[in-house]
Amino acid sequence: MNKESANRWKSTSASSPAVKSFEELQGIAAEMNLPSYVSRADSQTLKQYGTTDSKERKNISTKRSENSSVLIYDTISKSVTTTTLRPRLEELRMQIKKEQKSGHLTTWNDTSKLRKNHKINNNDITNNNSKGCNENKESSNHENSTTQEEVEGNIRAITSLLEQLRTDKRLHDHSTTNNKSSFLRDTFQRQHTYLRISLSERCNLRCQYCMPPEGVPLQPQSSLLSTSELYQLIDMFLSMGVTKVRLTGGEPLLRSDLVDIVRYIRSSSSLPPSTAVESVGITTNGITLARHLPALVSAGLTHVNISLDTLVSEEKFFHITRRKGLNKVLDSIYAACDALPAGRVKLNCVVMKGFNDMELRNFIVLSKDLPLDIRFIEWMPFNDNGWCANRFLSYQSMLQRITSDNYTVGAGQEDDLTTTTLLPQSQYIPPIPLERMADSSPNDTTKWFSVPGHLGRVGFITSMSEHFCSTCNRIRLTADGRIKVCLFGNDDVSLRDAIRGGFSSEDIELLVGAAVRKKKFALGGHGNMHNINKEASKNRPMTLIGG
């Protein structure tokens, strides 16, 4: 790279809008001997470069090879960065581009192609989906053939597993004595009473810690649980002892029948009174919550968690979510606090060093006059969410940032301020004292603190630095009907295919029990966050698991 090129690179890296066009970006990339790329999902970028035509859109990205570095122009921060494309994702992009010409998009559920092209096993297949940030526009014949192939393979595996389970007399006795709750008890004697249901793989935001900029692989609607299948599984889990349900996504408010689903869970009319749920909550980005809230509360919604990672500006919100909407989220927070009792509304904030760690006190101030609980969440590694240890901030470091201006990390070691951007002096908030509270329940995932004079609490979800796996009581049901017993585990079982294969309710309960008994003691068996990150490609992106 020559001196002039280096200077232009330096100016763009300093968030200066030095790059005025995609052509100039290509010139810098050529001098650096790197390909250039602008995400197809960024419609604002396309408009800026004077094209929204789908044919021209394909030409924006130059041809890239596997493991290649790429020069990316960020239209939000007006900066240029380099990144290394993940080989599997890059191969999938190129395959999609190739097959778009024939009108068919490759899906990660096309098991025959995966085995041929990627040489991966069944466990890999069951933990991935199809490529695209919008729903796949496949023909119905292609959807049916792909889905049918996957279903047939899963049914064969389910049949084989059930033959083994049925020979276990102890399990058979459980099903005949109606002791169904034992199916939700794992080998560490953890009883699972909390079911998190993902209602949709789709989301109207593109949060950086959740998915890559081009979106995540989505499946055709036919591969997702139908409403009747969902109700069947809800009834089964409630009869097995689930008392708490949370509806997630993707974004659950994109589900048109969300109100009906909440009402169904709360009514539990087909089940005995002893199985009635204690709470039904949703986790949402809050973009459209305010207008749906009255109907949801009327249907029986009891709790709301709203995800928000910055308060300081619409521009910064756009940077993290790649969409606008900060004011809409704030409106939803106020509306939820008005509609539900104190302690029922939580704001979830994923904390990343150098992005929003300087806003922790701002979030806490929000809870002074609102009955709003603020929860700071340690950033967790997932498939293609860009996790890196340098931007991870532990619970203890968050505490220090909140309570002191002279925070250090470790035994006298100063925190890495080179990756931390301080807010302007005009926005300075003095240190805030926190007082540790007793845990609200044995299965609580949050370390709670009170703030003198505040209506709301402050909590920390310490999944990485101080995990709470020993008391975990949560299981997850994905939008495509897979039971996932650990957020970081790679194993799951398709209950959707068991239903469509005609297996009895007793058989499906056996499958659930087998999945729960395979649950590892902690962190999916990975040991720590660094090992989770190494194996993240075998797991689903967070938005496809369910937050």
Secondary structure as the mmCIF struct_conf table of DSSP 4:
data_model
#
loop_
_struct_conf.conf_type_id
_struct_conf.id
_struct_conf.beg_label_comp_id
_struct_conf.beg_label_asym_id
_struct_conf.beg_label_seq_id
_struct_conf.end_label_comp_id
_struct_conf.end_label_asym_id
_struct_conf.end_label_seq_id
HELX_RH_AL_P HELX_RH_AL_P1 LYS A 3 SER A 13
TURN_TY1_P TURN_TY1_P1 ALA A 14 SER A 15
TURN_TY1_P TURN_TY1_P2 PRO A 17 ALA A 18
BEND BEND1 SER A 21 SER A 21
HELX_RH_AL_P HELX_RH_AL_P2 PHE A 22 GLU A 31
TURN_TY1_P TURN_TY1_P3 MET A 32 ASN A 33
STRN STRN1 SER A 36 TYR A 37
TURN_TY1_P TURN_TY1_P4 ARG A 40 ALA A 41
HELX_RH_AL_P HELX_RH_AL_P3 SER A 43 GLN A 48
TURN_TY1_P TURN_TY1_P5 TYR A 49 GLY A 50
HELX_RH_AL_P HELX_RH_AL_P4 SER A 54 ILE A 60
BEND BEND2 SER A 61 SER A 61
HELX_LH_PP_P HELX_LH_PP_P1 THR A 62 LYS A 63
TURN_TY1_P TURN_TY1_P6 GLU A 66 ASN A 67
STRN STRN2 SER A 69 ASP A 74
TURN_TY1_P TURN_TY1_P7 THR A 75 LYS A 78
STRN STRN3 SER A 79 THR A 84
HELX_RH_AL_P HELX_RH_AL_P5 PRO A 87 GLN A 100
TURN_TY1_P TURN_TY1_P8 LYS A 101 GLY A 103
TURN_TY1_P TURN_TY1_P9 TRP A 108 ASN A 109
HELX_RH_AL_P HELX_RH_AL_P6 THR A 111 HIS A 118
HELX_RH_AL_P HELX_RH_AL_P7 ASN A 122 ILE A 125
TURN_TY1_P TURN_TY1_P10 THR A 126 ASN A 127
BEND BEND3 CYS A 133 ASN A 134
HELX_RH_AL_P HELX_RH_AL_P8 SER A 140 ARG A 166
TURN_TY1_P TURN_TY1_P11 THR A 167 THR A 167
HELX_RH_AL_P HELX_RH_AL_P9 LYS A 169 THR A 176
TURN_TY1_P TURN_TY1_P12 THR A 177 ASN A 178
HELX_RH_3T_P HELX_RH_3T_P1 LYS A 180 LEU A 184
STRN STRN4 ARG A 185 ARG A 185
TURN_TY1_P TURN_TY1_P13 THR A 187 PHE A 188
STRN STRN5 GLN A 191 GLN A 191
STRN STRN6 TYR A 194 SER A 198
BEND BEND4 GLU A 201 GLU A 201
BEND BEND5 ASN A 204 ASN A 204
TURN_TY1_P TURN_TY1_P14 GLN A 208 CYS A 210
BEND BEND6 MET A 211 MET A 211
TURN_TY1_P TURN_TY1_P15 PRO A 213 GLU A 214
HELX_RH_3T_P HELX_RH_3T_P2 GLN A 221 SER A 223
BEND BEND7 LEU A 224 LEU A 224
HELX_LH_PP_P HELX_LH_PP_P2 LEU A 225 SER A 226
HELX_RH_AL_P HELX_RH_AL_P10 THR A 227 SER A 239
TURN_TY1_P TURN_TY1_P16 MET A 240 GLY A 241
STRN STRN7 LYS A 244 THR A 248
BEND BEND8 GLY A 249 GLY A 250
HELX_RH_3T_P HELX_RH_3T_P3 PRO A 252 LEU A 254
TURN_TY1_P TURN_TY1_P17 SER A 256 ASP A 257
HELX_RH_AL_P HELX_RH_AL_P11 LEU A 258 SER A 267
TURN_TY1_P TURN_TY1_P18 SER A 269 SER A 270
BEND BEND9 LEU A 271 LEU A 271
HELX_RH_3T_P HELX_RH_3T_P4 PRO A 273 THR A 275
BEND BEND10 GLU A 278 GLU A 278
STRN STRN8 SER A 279 THR A 284
TURN_TY1_P TURN_TY1_P19 ILE A 287 THR A 288
HELX_RH_AL_P HELX_RH_AL_P12 LEU A 289 ALA A 299
TURN_TY1_P TURN_TY1_P20 GLY A 300 GLY A 300
STRN STRN9 HIS A 303 SER A 307
BEND BEND11 VAL A 312 VAL A 312
HELX_RH_AL_P HELX_RH_AL_P13 GLU A 314 THR A 321
BEND BEND12 ARG A 322 ARG A 323
HELX_RH_AL_P HELX_RH_AL_P14 LEU A 326 ALA A 339
BEND BEND13 LEU A 340 LEU A 340
TURN_TY1_P TURN_TY1_P21 ALA A 342 GLY A 343
BEND BEND14 ARG A 344 ARG A 344
STRN STRN10 VAL A 345 VAL A 351
STRN STRN11 MET A 352 MET A 352
TURN_TY1_P TURN_TY1_P22 LYS A 353 ASN A 356
HELX_RH_3T_P HELX_RH_3T_P5 ASP A 357 GLU A 359
HELX_RH_AL_P HELX_RH_AL_P15 LEU A 360 LEU A 366
TURN_TY1_P TURN_TY1_P23 SER A 367 SER A 367
BEND BEND15 LYS A 368 LEU A 370
STRN STRN12 ASP A 373 GLU A 378
TURN_TY1_P TURN_TY1_P24 ASN A 383 ASP A 384
BEND BEND16 ASN A 385 ASN A 385
HELX_RH_3T_P HELX_RH_3T_P6 ALA A 389 ARG A 391
STRN STRN13 PHE A 392 PHE A 392
HELX_RH_AL_P HELX_RH_AL_P16 TYR A 395 THR A 403
BEND BEND17 ASP A 405 ASN A 406
STRN STRN14 THR A 408 VAL A 409
TURN_TY1_P TURN_TY1_P25 GLY A 410 GLY A 412
STRN STRN15 GLN A 413 GLU A 414
HELX_LH_PP_P HELX_LH_PP_P3 ASP A 415 ASP A 415
HELX_RH_3T_P HELX_RH_3T_P7 LEU A 417 THR A 419
HELX_LH_PP_P HELX_LH_PP_P4 THR A 421 PRO A 424
HELX_RH_3T_P HELX_RH_3T_P8 GLN A 425 GLN A 427
STRN STRN16 GLU A 435 ARG A 436
BEND BEND18 SER A 440 SER A 441
TURN_TY1_P TURN_TY1_P26 PRO A 442 ASN A 443
STRN STRN17 THR A 446 SER A 450
TURN_TY1_P TURN_TY1_P27 PRO A 452 GLY A 453
BEND BEND19 LEU A 455 GLY A 456
STRN STRN18 VAL A 458 ILE A 461
TURN_TY1_P TURN_TY1_P28 SER A 463 SER A 465
BEND BEND20 GLU A 466 GLU A 466
HELX_RH_3T_P HELX_RH_3T_P9 CYS A 469 THR A 471
STRN STRN19 ARG A 474 LEU A 477
TURN_TY1_P TURN_TY1_P29 ALA A 479 ASP A 480
BEND BEND21 GLY A 481 GLY A 481
STRN STRN20 ARG A 482 LYS A 484
BEND BEND22 VAL A 485 VAL A 485
TURN_TY1_P TURN_TY1_P30 LEU A 487 PHE A 488
STRN STRN21 VAL A 493 SER A 494
HELX_RH_AL_P HELX_RH_AL_P17 LEU A 495 ARG A 500
TURN_TY1_P TURN_TY1_P31 GLY A 501 GLY A 502
HELX_RH_AL_P HELX_RH_AL_P18 SER A 505 ARG A 517
TURN_TY1_P TURN_TY1_P32 LYS A 518 LYS A 518
BEND BEND23 PHE A 521 ALA A 522
HELX_RH_3T_P HELX_RH_3T_P10 LEU A 523 GLY A 525
TURN_TY1_P TURN_TY1_P33 HIS A 526 HIS A 526
BEND BEND24 ASN A 528 ASN A 528
HELX_RH_AL_P HELX_RH_AL_P19 MET A 529 LYS A 534
TURN_TY1_P TURN_TY1_P34 GLU A 535 GLU A 535
HELX_RH_3T_P HELX_RH_3T_P11 ALA A 536 LYS A 538
BEND BEND25 ASN A 539 ASN A 539
HELX_LH_PP_P HELX_LH_PP_P5 ARG A 540 PRO A 541
HELX_RH_AL_P HELX_RH_AL_P20 MET A 542 ILE A 545
#
